[in-house]
């Protein structure tokens, strides 16, 4: 089976690429999830998409909300609409806030930034 990792140059994405020998789709290699025509080509014959591409800086998001909207929302919509692959969407543990123990998916969400 073939897999594609969006954000494959980032921390999470690069580890998925290495572990599963997936193709990387990232800005470092000039591949942008906002470019629908290139994204559609990349998604052809892909079985699984690990979506890890995102803008993540809270201060920058407050300065450039339109950019964050385009990348994080519109980029994700592009992947969903242009792909027939199974989508695995990753998130950060930051959605749980500060914990002194290992968190689980059943813990209460408590992000420190909104």
Secondary structure, DSSP 8 states (H G I E B T S, - for coil): --EEEETTTSHHHHHHHHHHT-EEE-GGGT--TT-HHHHHHHHTT-SEEEE------HHHHHH-HHHHIIIIIIHHHHHHHH--SEEEE---GGGG---SS---TTS----S--
